[in-house]
Amino acid sequence: FHHFIHACRISALLGQALVLLGQGKSGVRSSAACETVLKTPQLATINPGFVDRLIHADYQRAGHAMLTCETAAKKLDNVEVVSDFISPIG
């Protein structure tokens, strides 16, 4: 139950951020990628999360693949996970 309440609060905050950015009254400017990420359904509870998705969007905008240790990022396009290439020691 606690996780649900926490996720609802995060969802509300992310939704409010999108509203403020859309109004243009907050004085905060954002990239198109940021606004796209903020519109992701279930953003408060999905993996990869908000920050990883922002990083990924910036790589995509620049036309680059993303290299990461975050295994949840496999779900995103054009991502290589470093741990997939490293064999265990021993």
All heavy atoms as an XYZ file, in Angstrom:
675
protein
N       0.820     -1.194      0.000
C       0.000      0.000      0.000
C       0.868      1.264      0.000
O       0.572      2.211     -0.692
C      -0.951     -0.033      1.182
C      -1.861      1.164      1.245
C      -2.909      1.276      0.357
C      -1.675      2.161      2.166
C      -3.755      2.372      0.392
C      -2.512      3.252      2.218
C      -3.566      3.363      1.330
N       1.921      1.240      0.820
C       2.822      2.403      0.898
C       3.421      2.713     -0.473
O       3.518      3.876     -0.861
C       3.913      2.145      1.923
C       4.926      3.238      1.993
N       4.603      4.545      2.282
C       6.261      3.241      1.787
C       5.690      5.287      2.261
N       6.709      4.528      1.958
N       3.839      1.668     -1.218
C       4.408      1.879     -2.557
C       3.381      2.544     -3.472
O       3.711      3.422     -4.247
C       4.878      0.556     -3.149
C       5.384      0.698     -4.543
N       6.578      1.312     -4.842
C       4.850      0.339     -5.734
C       6.765      1.314     -6.142
N       5.724      0.729     -6.710
N       2.127      2.124     -3.356
C       1.067      2.697     -4.183
C       0.903      4.191     -3.895
O       0.805      4.996     -4.810
C      -0.249      1.953     -3.930
C      -1.409      2.554     -4.674
C      -1.544      2.369     -6.040
C      -2.356      3.320     -4.009
C      -2.601      2.932     -6.739
C      -3.419      3.884     -4.695
C      -3.542      3.683     -6.060
N       0.895      4.564     -2.615
C       0.750      5.971     -2.235
C       1.925      6.771     -2.770
O       1.765      7.849     -3.322
C       0.652      6.124     -0.698
C      -0.590      5.440     -0.164
C       0.706      7.586     -0.283
C      -1.892      6.063     -0.592
N       3.135      6.226     -2.610
C       4.346      6.891     -3.097
C       4.266      7.090     -4.616
O       4.561      8.163     -5.125
C       5.575      6.067     -2.718
C       6.867      6.674     -3.122
N       7.366      7.812     -2.534
C       7.760      6.314     -4.068
C       8.516      8.127     -3.100
N       8.776      7.240     -4.032
N       3.870      6.065     -5.344
C       3.758      6.148     -6.805
C       2.710      7.175     -7.213
O       2.907      7.908     -8.178
C       3.427      4.778     -7.395
N       1.620      7.268     -6.487
C       0.585      8.255     -6.800
C       1.110      9.672     -6.614
O       0.829     10.556     -7.418
C      -0.643      8.048     -5.928
S      -1.587      6.577     -6.359
N       1.884      9.887     -5.555
C       2.457     11.214     -5.322
C       3.442     11.578     -6.424
O       3.455     12.714     -6.899
C       3.137     11.261     -3.958
C       2.165     11.265     -2.812
C       2.865     11.344     -1.499
N       1.895     11.287     -0.420
C       2.193     10.948      0.806
N       3.427     10.637      1.130
N       1.269     10.923      1.732
N       4.278     10.630     -6.810
C       5.241     10.890     -7.880
C       4.504     11.175     -9.180
O       4.844     12.107     -9.904
C       6.226      9.712     -8.036
C       7.130      9.633     -6.804
C       7.058      9.870     -9.298
C       7.999      8.398     -6.763
N       3.488     10.384     -9.480
C       2.698     10.614    -10.695
C       2.092     12.012    -10.694
O       2.087     12.701    -11.716
C       1.578      9.583    -10.809
O       2.096      8.308    -11.055
N       1.582     12.432     -9.544
C       0.982     13.758     -9.441
C       2.030     14.845     -9.675
O       1.775     15.824    -10.382
C       0.320     13.937     -8.076
N       3.217     14.682     -9.107
C       4.287     15.657     -9.292
C       4.731     15.732    -10.748
O       4.928     16.820    -11.294
C       5.485     15.325     -8.398
C       5.286     15.579     -6.908
C       6.468     15.016     -6.116
C       5.112     17.060     -6.640
N       4.889     14.571    -11.386
C       5.293     14.556    -12.785
C       4.216     15.177    -13.668
O       4.517     15.922    -14.603
C       5.614     13.129    -13.238
C       6.849     12.495    -12.590
C       6.943     11.018    -12.958
C       8.116     13.221    -12.989
N       2.973     14.897    -13.357
C       1.870     15.494    -14.109
C       1.831     17.010    -13.942
O       1.616     17.750    -14.902
N       2.070     17.470    -12.715
C       2.097     18.914    -12.466
C       3.248     19.571    -13.216
O       3.106     20.669    -13.754
C       2.207     19.203    -10.964
C       2.122     20.668    -10.610
C       0.782     21.289    -10.998
O      -0.254     20.642    -11.002
N       0.809     22.554    -11.334
N       4.407     18.897    -13.278
C       5.557     19.433    -14.027
C       5.195     19.604    -15.493
O       5.520     20.619    -16.108
C       6.764     18.503    -13.883
N       4.497     18.631    -16.055
C       4.093     18.716    -17.455
C       3.130     19.877    -17.684
O       3.255     20.623    -18.660
C       3.462     17.393    -17.900
C       3.120     17.267    -19.373
C       4.364     17.443    -20.237
C       2.483     15.920    -19.649
N       2.200     20.073    -16.759
C       1.250     21.182    -16.871
C       1.993     22.513    -16.820
O       1.758     23.406    -17.633
C       0.179     21.113    -15.747
C      -0.625     22.395    -15.672
C      -0.737     19.922    -15.975
N       2.915     22.660    -15.867
C       3.663     23.914    -15.744
C       4.501     24.192    -16.987
O       4.560     25.328    -17.456
C       4.563     23.874    -14.506
C       3.844     23.976    -13.172
C       4.821     23.735    -12.026
C       3.157     25.321    -13.021
N       5.139     23.158    -17.507
C       5.935     23.349    -18.714
C       5.058     23.740    -19.898
O       5.434     24.569    -20.712
C       6.724     22.077    -19.040
C       7.858     21.748    -18.081
C       8.421     20.367    -18.381
C       8.950     22.791    -18.143
N       3.888     23.148    -19.973
C       2.972     23.442    -21.072
C       2.422     24.851    -21.023
O       2.148     25.460    -22.053
N       2.274     25.398    -19.817
C       1.735     26.750    -19.682
C       2.771     27.815    -20.017
O       2.426     28.924    -20.372
C       1.240     26.974    -18.252
C       0.021     26.176    -17.907
C      -0.361     26.336    -16.446
O       0.390     26.859    -15.636
N      -1.546     25.862    -16.105
N       4.047     27.463    -19.865
C       5.107     28.416    -20.154
C       5.195     29.561    -19.157
O       5.881     30.542    -19.386
N       4.501     29.454    -18.034
C       4.484     30.525    -17.036
C       5.489     30.302    -15.908
O       5.715     31.198    -15.116
C       3.089     30.652    -16.427
C       2.021     31.057    -17.419
C       0.670     31.113    -16.754
C      -0.417     31.442    -17.753
N      -1.738     31.459    -17.145
N       6.066     29.127    -15.834
C       6.924     28.794    -14.701
C       8.312     29.412    -14.811
O       9.037     29.477    -13.835
C       7.067     27.274    -14.574
O       7.773     26.763    -15.691
N       8.678     29.860    -15.995
C      10.027     30.367    -16.194
C      11.028     29.256    -16.465
O      12.186     29.504    -16.754
N      10.572     28.019    -16.362
C      11.430     26.856    -16.615
C      11.252     26.453    -18.068
O      10.133     26.338    -18.557
C      11.059     25.676    -15.687
C      11.870     24.451    -16.027
C      11.235     26.070    -14.237
N      12.355     26.256    -18.744
C      12.300     25.795    -20.132
C      12.732     24.338    -20.166
O      13.575     23.911    -19.396
C      13.213     26.635    -21.001
C      12.710     28.048    -21.112
C      13.525     28.936    -21.972
N      14.612     28.273    -22.682
C      15.480     28.884    -23.435
N      15.414     30.173    -23.578
N      16.434     28.234    -24.054
N      12.156     23.603    -21.080
C      12.518     22.197    -21.211
C      12.692     21.845    -22.679
O      12.255     22.577    -23.557
C      11.448     21.296    -20.602
O      10.273     21.352    -21.379
N      13.302     20.709    -22.896
C      13.456     20.214    -24.262
C      12.196     19.456    -24.665
O      11.389     19.055    -23.822
C      14.664     19.270    -24.337
O      14.417     18.111    -23.572
N      12.051     19.238    -25.951
C      10.936     18.432    -26.440
C      11.043     17.013    -25.892
O      10.034     16.376    -25.589
C      10.919     18.423    -27.960
N      12.281     16.528    -25.746
C      12.490     15.182    -25.208
C      11.956     15.076    -23.784
O      11.331     14.083    -23.414
C      13.968     14.811    -25.249
N      12.179     16.113    -22.988
C      11.692     16.112    -21.606
C      10.177     16.026    -21.576
O       9.606     15.249    -20.816
C      12.183     17.356    -20.882
S      11.592     17.478    -19.181
N       9.532     16.812    -22.402
C       8.071     16.790    -22.436
C       7.549     15.438    -22.907
O       6.551     14.941    -22.398
C       7.552     17.937    -23.291
C       7.835     19.283    -22.645
C       7.304     20.457    -23.435
O       6.309     20.285    -24.164
O       7.888     21.544    -23.307
N       8.246     14.822    -23.857
C       7.857     13.484    -24.329
C       7.992     12.471    -23.206
O       7.103     11.651    -22.978
C       8.722     13.063    -25.536
O       8.511     14.005    -26.586
C       8.370     11.665    -26.008
N       9.109     12.523    -22.475
C       9.330     11.592    -21.361
C       8.260     11.796    -20.291
O       7.722     10.823    -19.751
C      10.747     11.746    -20.775
C      10.898     10.969    -19.484
C      11.793     11.277    -21.786
N       7.930     13.043    -19.975
C       6.912     13.307    -18.962
C       5.540     12.761    -19.354
O       4.710     12.489    -18.487
C       6.813     14.810    -18.691
C       7.921     15.391    -17.820
C       7.861     16.914    -17.824
C       7.840     14.864    -16.398
N       5.299     12.575    -20.643
C       4.017     12.034    -21.110
C       3.984     10.501    -21.118
O       2.963      9.913    -21.459
C       3.714     12.557    -22.513
C       3.425     14.037    -22.535
C       3.214     14.541    -23.958
C       3.009     16.036    -23.973
N       2.908     16.574    -25.338
N       5.090      9.859    -20.741
C       5.155      8.396    -20.719
C       4.153      7.838    -19.705
O       4.186      8.235    -18.535
C       6.581      7.919    -20.337
O       7.508      8.483    -21.262
C       6.684      6.408    -20.340
N       3.269      6.932    -20.133
C       2.306      6.345    -19.196
C       3.023      5.602    -18.062
O       4.049      4.965    -18.266
C       1.513      5.361    -20.065
C       1.717      5.829    -21.467
C       3.087      6.454    -21.496
N       2.485      5.704    -16.876
C       3.000      5.005    -15.690
C       4.444      5.368    -15.363
O       5.183      4.571    -14.808
C       2.863      3.486    -15.858
C       1.466      3.006    -16.182
C       0.482      3.318    -15.080
O       0.777      3.172    -13.910
N      -0.701      3.783    -15.454
N       4.869      6.565    -15.698
C       6.258      6.986    -15.530
C       6.748      6.838    -14.090
O       7.915      6.545    -13.851
C       6.429      8.430    -16.007
C       7.830      9.022    -15.961
C       8.799      8.177    -16.808
C       7.831     10.458    -16.455
N       5.878      7.021    -13.132
C       6.276      6.954    -11.721
C       6.637      5.546    -11.272
O       7.338      5.374    -10.281
C       5.171      7.507    -10.832
N       6.196      4.537    -12.008
C       6.401      3.169    -11.535
C       7.158      2.265    -12.503
O       7.476      1.134    -12.156
C       5.041      2.506    -11.220
O       4.217      2.558    -12.390
C       4.346      3.218    -10.072
N       7.431      2.725    -13.710
C       8.080      1.850    -14.687
C       9.602      1.944    -14.605
O      10.153      2.900    -14.086
C       7.619      2.152    -16.131
C       7.934      3.608    -16.508
C       6.162      1.836    -16.315
C       7.682      3.921    -17.967
N      10.241      0.912    -15.124
C      11.700      0.882    -15.257
C      12.026      0.688    -16.720
O      11.403     -0.135    -17.362
C      12.306     -0.252    -14.440
C      12.318      0.058    -12.982
O      12.648      1.171    -12.588
N      11.938     -0.903    -12.166
N      12.990      1.394    -17.263
C      13.796      2.402    -16.600
C      12.964      3.614    -16.227
O      11.930      3.888    -16.823
C      14.868      2.758    -17.610
C      14.312      2.373    -18.921
C      13.366      1.247    -18.677
N      13.457      4.338    -15.233
C      12.717      5.457    -14.680
C      12.927      6.765    -15.416
O      13.500      6.828    -16.513
N      12.460      7.821    -14.780
C      12.435      9.153    -15.367
C      13.815      9.625    -15.811
O      14.012     10.033    -16.956
C      11.820     10.120    -14.350
C      11.814     11.550    -14.785
C      11.079     11.944    -15.895
C      12.528     12.506    -14.089
C      11.058     13.269    -16.300
C      12.509     13.831    -14.484
C      11.777     14.210    -15.588
N      14.797      9.579    -14.925
C      16.132     10.103    -15.248
C      16.787      9.284    -16.364
O      17.354      9.851    -17.305
C      17.023     10.142    -13.993
C      18.452     10.515    -14.342
C      16.459     11.129    -12.979
N      16.698      7.956    -16.286
C      17.275      7.121    -17.344
C      16.622      7.406    -18.692
O      17.285      7.421    -19.727
C      17.139      5.634    -17.004
C      18.019      5.230    -15.844
O      19.166      5.721    -15.782
O      17.572      4.427    -15.006
N      15.332      7.650    -18.683
C      14.622      7.958    -19.928
C      15.025      9.335    -20.479
O      15.103      9.521    -21.692
C      13.113      7.863    -19.729
C      12.664      6.421    -19.583
C      11.189      6.309    -19.245
N      10.826      4.927    -19.046
C      10.431      4.107    -20.019
N      10.308      4.545    -21.252
N      10.136      2.851    -19.753
N      15.293     10.289    -19.586
C      15.783     11.591    -20.044
C      17.153     11.460    -20.689
O      17.417     12.046    -21.745
C      15.869     12.581    -18.878
C      14.577     13.213    -18.411
C      14.858     14.116    -17.210
C      13.905     13.992    -19.513
N      18.031     10.693    -20.059
C      19.369     10.472    -20.613
C      19.264      9.798    -21.974
O      19.907     10.199    -22.945
C      20.222      9.631    -19.641
C      20.489     10.427    -18.361
C      21.526      9.188    -20.295
C      21.051      9.595    -17.220
N      18.419      8.773    -22.061
C      18.221      8.046    -23.309
C      17.697      8.985    -24.404
O      18.165      8.951    -25.545
C      17.257      6.883    -23.091
C      16.918      6.142    -24.331
N      15.735      6.346    -25.015
C      17.609      5.211    -25.035
C      15.706      5.566    -26.073
N      16.824      4.867    -26.122
N      16.737      9.826    -24.057
C      16.162     10.755    -25.036
C      17.226     11.708    -25.569
O      17.221     12.040    -26.757
C      15.018     11.534    -24.402
N      18.151     12.117    -24.709
C      19.212     13.017    -25.163
C      20.145     12.299    -26.134
O      20.554     12.869    -27.144
C      19.992     13.565    -23.967
C      20.802     14.785    -24.338
O      20.287     15.652    -25.067
O      21.962     14.862    -23.898
N      20.483     11.045    -25.843
C      21.302     10.258    -26.779
C      20.579     10.086    -28.110
O      21.179     10.221    -29.179
C      21.635      8.881    -26.203
C      22.816      8.870    -25.287
C      22.657      8.846    -23.906
C      24.114      8.868    -25.793
C      23.752      8.834    -23.058
C      25.215      8.849    -24.956
C      25.026      8.832    -23.585
O      26.108      8.820    -22.761
N      19.282      9.779    -28.057
C      18.486      9.590    -29.274
C      18.455     10.874    -30.103
O      18.600     10.845    -31.316
C      17.061      9.170    -28.921
C      16.945      7.787    -28.329
C      17.263      6.711    -29.332
O      18.368      6.190    -29.355
N      16.317      6.373    -30.159
N      18.258     12.001    -29.427
C      18.211     13.293    -30.109
C      19.519     13.571    -30.841
O      19.534     14.093    -31.945
C      17.943     14.410    -29.095
C      17.852     15.788    -29.712
C      17.898     16.894    -28.669
N      19.067     16.831    -27.802
C      20.311     17.201    -28.147
N      20.550     17.648    -29.354
N      21.308     17.117    -27.289
N      20.633     13.147    -30.228
C      21.952     13.365    -30.824
C      22.293     12.305    -31.872
O      23.321     12.398    -32.539
C      23.020     13.383    -29.735
N      21.438     11.294    -32.001
C      21.670     10.240    -32.994
C      22.672      9.193    -32.556
O      23.275      8.525    -33.396
N      22.831      9.029    -31.243
C      23.800      8.063    -30.720
C      23.110      6.915    -30.008
O      22.012      7.066    -29.484
C      24.742      8.742    -29.713
C      25.521      9.871    -30.281
N      26.465      9.717    -31.260
C      25.474     11.198    -30.003
C      26.979     10.899    -31.566
N      26.388     11.818    -30.823
N      23.808      5.780    -29.966
C      23.360      4.671    -29.137
C      23.709      4.997    -27.689
O      24.620      5.772    -27.414
C      24.049      3.375    -29.555
N      22.993      4.415    -26.760
C      23.271      4.634    -25.346
C      23.952      3.398    -24.783
O      23.487      2.280    -24.989
C      21.965      4.899    -24.596
C      22.127      5.170    -23.122
S      20.549      5.687    -22.404
C      20.514      4.682    -20.941
N      25.042      3.586    -24.073
C      25.773      2.509    -23.407
C      25.572      2.703    -21.913
O      25.833      3.781    -21.378
C      27.253      2.589    -23.760
C      28.142      1.468    -23.263
C      27.717      0.141    -23.879
C      29.593      1.766    -23.612
N      25.094      1.667    -21.228
C      24.729      1.811    -19.819
C      24.954      0.515    -19.046
O      25.085     -0.557    -19.640
C      23.258      2.247    -19.684
O      22.941      2.429    -18.297
C      22.313      1.224    -20.280
N      24.993      0.634    -17.746
C      25.041     -0.539    -16.859
C      23.639     -0.885    -16.360
O      23.449     -1.906    -15.709
C      25.946     -0.258    -15.659
S      27.667     -0.043    -16.096
N      22.685     -0.050    -16.638
C      21.314     -0.205    -16.159
C      20.571     -1.239    -17.015
O      20.191     -0.960    -18.146
C      20.597      1.143    -16.212
C      19.157      1.128    -15.768
C      19.003      0.710    -14.320
O      19.700      1.276    -13.468
O      18.167     -0.187    -14.069
N      20.364     -2.434    -16.463
C      19.759     -3.515    -17.246
C      18.321     -3.214    -17.666
O      17.865     -3.692    -18.694
C      19.806     -4.851    -16.478
O      19.160     -4.696    -15.208
C      21.238     -5.304    -16.273
N      17.613     -2.409    -16.892
C      16.234     -2.060    -17.254
C      16.188     -1.259    -18.555
O      15.171     -1.243    -19.243
C      15.572     -1.269    -16.132
N      17.294     -0.618    -18.917
C      17.338      0.197    -20.135
C      17.258     -0.649    -21.399
O      17.044     -0.105    -22.485
C      18.603      1.049    -20.145
N      17.404     -1.955    -21.277
C      17.263     -2.847    -22.443
C      15.923     -2.647    -23.143
O      15.790     -2.909    -24.331
C      17.337     -4.316    -22.017
C      18.682     -4.809    -21.679
C      18.576     -6.290    -21.334
C      19.891     -6.884    -20.953
N      19.795     -8.317    -20.661
N      14.946     -2.194    -22.407
C      13.602     -2.010    -22.956
C      13.523     -0.857    -23.956
O      12.573     -0.756    -24.707
C      12.611     -1.738    -21.820
C      12.492     -2.863    -20.826
C      11.619     -2.449    -19.667
C      11.589     -3.532    -18.607
N      10.833     -3.104    -17.424
N      14.517      0.023    -23.930
C      14.523      1.194    -24.799
C      15.252      0.892    -26.103
O      16.097      0.004    -26.148
C      15.185      2.375    -24.077
C      14.564      2.764    -22.735
C      15.407      3.819    -22.052
C      13.136      3.246    -22.922
N      14.952      1.646    -27.133
C      15.587      1.460    -28.435
C      17.035      1.929    -28.422
O      17.376      2.901    -27.756
C      14.837      2.259    -29.510
C      13.434      1.744    -29.744
O      13.195      0.543    -29.504
O      12.580      2.540    -30.164
N      17.875      1.232    -29.204
C      19.251      1.645    -29.452
C      20.078      1.766    -28.169
O      20.780      2.749    -27.959
C      19.257      2.970    -30.236
C      20.509      3.143    -31.057
O      21.239      2.193    -31.324
N      20.769      4.365    -31.465
N      19.959      0.753    -27.290
C      20.678      0.724    -26.013
C      21.514     -0.548    -25.934
O      21.053     -1.624    -26.273
C      19.692      0.754    -24.818
C      20.414      0.536    -23.499
C      18.937      2.059    -24.797
N      22.748     -0.378    -25.502
C      23.628     -1.512    -25.233
C      23.924     -1.518    -23.740
O      24.343     -0.505    -23.171
C      24.942     -1.389    -26.013
C      24.776     -1.455    -27.512
C      24.366     -2.827    -28.016
O      24.608     -3.829    -27.314
O      23.788     -2.893    -29.104
N      23.710     -2.662    -23.090
C      23.967     -2.784    -21.658
C      25.346     -3.398    -21.472
O      25.635     -4.475    -21.993
C      22.879     -3.636    -20.968
C      23.185     -3.812    -19.490
C      21.508     -2.984    -21.165
N      26.215     -2.700    -20.748
C      27.614     -3.119    -20.567
C      27.708     -4.514    -19.972
O      28.508     -5.322    -20.405
C      28.368     -2.109    -19.666
C      29.759     -2.599    -19.350
C      28.431     -0.757    -20.343
N      26.863     -4.836    -19.016
C      26.933     -6.136    -18.353
C      26.683     -7.297    -19.324
O      27.064     -8.420    -19.055
C      25.955     -6.200    -17.184
O      24.623     -6.040    -17.640
N      26.044     -7.010    -20.458
C      25.821     -8.052    -21.463
C      27.126     -8.490    -22.114
O      27.203     -9.558    -22.708
C      24.871     -7.553    -22.550
C      23.442     -7.415    -22.056
O      23.132     -7.920    -20.957
O      22.645     -6.785    -22.773
N      28.154     -7.643    -22.034
C      29.422     -7.928    -22.688
C      30.503     -8.384    -21.726
O      31.585     -8.764    -22.145
C      29.920     -6.681    -23.440
C      28.957     -6.210    -24.473
C      28.188     -5.080    -24.262
C      28.791     -6.911    -25.661
C      27.294     -4.634    -25.209
C      27.881     -6.484    -26.615
C      27.131     -5.349    -26.400
N      30.248     -8.320    -20.456
C      31.261     -8.668    -19.447
C      30.972    -10.061    -18.929
O      29.881    -10.345    -18.425
C      31.245     -7.654    -18.284
C      31.548     -6.255    -18.822
C      32.232     -8.064    -17.206
C      31.388     -5.161    -17.790
N      31.970    -10.952    -19.037
C      31.787    -12.307    -18.522
C      32.190    -12.341    -17.044
O      33.082    -11.613    -16.614
C      32.614    -13.301    -19.323
O      33.977    -12.969    -19.242
N      31.514    -13.159    -16.266
C      31.814    -13.241    -14.830
C      33.248    -13.761    -14.607
O      33.754    -14.574    -15.385
C      30.800    -14.215    -14.274
C      29.994    -14.699    -15.416
C      30.441    -14.017    -16.660
N      33.875    -13.303    -13.544
C      35.227    -13.747    -13.186
C      35.120    -15.059    -12.429
O      34.320    -15.211    -11.537
C      35.934    -12.677    -12.317
C      36.065    -11.383    -13.095
C      37.279    -13.174    -11.816
C      36.611    -10.245    -12.285
N      36.006    -15.969    -12.774
C      36.068    -17.230    -12.038
C      35.389    -18.273    -12.771
O      35.115    -19.283    -12.895
